[in-house]
Amino acid sequence: MTQVVRVKPMMPPGHVRTPIYLRGKIGTIERSLGEFPNPEDLAYGRPATAKTLHRVRFTMAEVWGAIAENPDDTLDAEIYEHWLEPADAT
């Protein structure tokens, strides 16, 4: 079953690994890639807890809206689980 998720629209200061243009966008988890130390903590030399990394697929229509030249084309991004929420969450 495909899991539909939204990238949280957070704007924390500092080093983050989630592209700003994907924040707030809805995609589907294409696959889980395993657990890795959180790079947002590692960037500051802090102890890093393991976070699950997912490959999330977005349509160009979702990313760019009406200006998407090929709305059905897709973009895959690797995003850590703490940046994702169920798409039906508000």
C-alpha positions, 0 to 999 in steps of 0.5 A: 500500500502506498503511503501518502505523506506531506513534508512538514512546512517547518522553517527551523534555523540552521542546517537542515536537509530538506529542500525548502521547495518541498516543504508543505508538498504531498508525495508518496513514499517510494521506499524506506532506505533504513536508519541513519544518524540525523545529519541535522545533529551531526552538522553541529557536532551533537549526538545524532539519533538514528532516523529513518530515511525515505525516498519520497516521490512528488509529481511536478504538478505538486512541486511547481503547480500550474507552471509545471511543463510536464505535470506528470513527471516526477521528482524523488527526494530522500527525506528523513521521517521527522520531516514527514506527516500523513497527508491528511494531517493538518 
